[in-house]
Amino acid sequence: MKRFAIVLTALTLAAGSVAAAPSGQQNENPDATQVTVSAAKPVTVDANRVLSARELSRAGIDASTQVTVSDFSNGKPVDTYTR
């Protein structure tokens, strides 16, 4: 029984060391992937429609400045209270 326990322990340690070894993939320090982002449906609106007064002052832009944003609406009016 003691011999069986020793063999089982040795096999467990060997299997653990094999599982911890690298499998040929060099992804220790992967480079960041380059992602290109573009607006889905670009729309130009006044800045005060999408930014608060605090955000406008931090950005240093006028409320009537035209900004380009993405339009995610589906053309229907938004109904917040219906499930």
NORTADA-V675300 format. One record per residue. N is the residue number from 1. SS is DSSP state (~ for helix, > for strand, _ for the rest). PHI is phi in whole degrees, -180 to 180 (* if undefined). Layout:
BEGIN
n=N ss=SS phi=PHI
n=N ss=SS phi=PHI
END
This chain:
BEGIN
n=1 ss=_ phi=*
n=2 ss=~ phi=-66
n=3 ss=~ phi=-65
n=4 ss=~ phi=-63
n=5 ss=~ phi=-65
n=6 ss=~ phi=-67
n=7 ss=~ phi=-65
n=8 ss=~ phi=-64
n=9 ss=~ phi=-65
n=10 ss=~ phi=-64
n=11 ss=~ phi=-65
n=12 ss=~ phi=-65
n=13 ss=~ phi=-65
n=14 ss=~ phi=-66
n=15 ss=~ phi=-67
n=16 ss=~ phi=-67
n=17 ss=~ phi=-71
n=18 ss=~ phi=-69
n=19 ss=~ phi=-68
n=20 ss=~ phi=-83
n=21 ss=_ phi=-72
n=22 ss=_ phi=-66
n=23 ss=_ phi=-104
n=24 ss=_ phi=90
n=25 ss=_ phi=-91
n=26 ss=_ phi=-99
n=27 ss=_ phi=-114
n=28 ss=_ phi=-66
n=29 ss=_ phi=-128
n=30 ss=_ phi=-71
n=31 ss=_ phi=-75
n=32 ss=_ phi=-69
n=33 ss=_ phi=-77
n=34 ss=_ phi=-84
n=35 ss=_ phi=-119
n=36 ss=_ phi=-100
n=37 ss=_ phi=-114
n=38 ss=_ phi=-137
n=39 ss=_ phi=-69
n=40 ss=_ phi=-70
n=41 ss=_ phi=-131
n=42 ss=> phi=-68
n=43 ss=> phi=-135
n=44 ss=> phi=-100
n=45 ss=> phi=-136
n=46 ss=> phi=-68
n=47 ss=~ phi=-64
n=48 ss=~ phi=-71
n=49 ss=~ phi=-80
n=50 ss=_ phi=-119
n=51 ss=_ phi=-121
n=52 ss=_ phi=-80
n=53 ss=~ phi=-62
n=54 ss=~ phi=-65
n=55 ss=~ phi=-65
n=56 ss=~ phi=-64
n=57 ss=~ phi=-69
n=58 ss=~ phi=-66
n=59 ss=~ phi=-79
n=60 ss=_ phi=72
n=61 ss=_ phi=-120
n=62 ss=_ phi=-80
n=63 ss=_ phi=-65
n=64 ss=_ phi=-92
n=65 ss=_ phi=-67
n=66 ss=> phi=-81
n=67 ss=> phi=-123
n=68 ss=> phi=-102
n=69 ss=> phi=-132
n=70 ss=> phi=-89
n=71 ss=_ phi=-99
n=72 ss=_ phi=-102
n=73 ss=_ phi=-76
n=74 ss=_ phi=-107
n=75 ss=_ phi=91
n=76 ss=_ phi=-96
n=77 ss=_ phi=-67
n=78 ss=_ phi=-80
n=79 ss=_ phi=-116
n=80 ss=_ phi=-72
n=81 ss=_ phi=-96
n=82 ss=_ phi=-102
n=83 ss=_ phi=-98
END
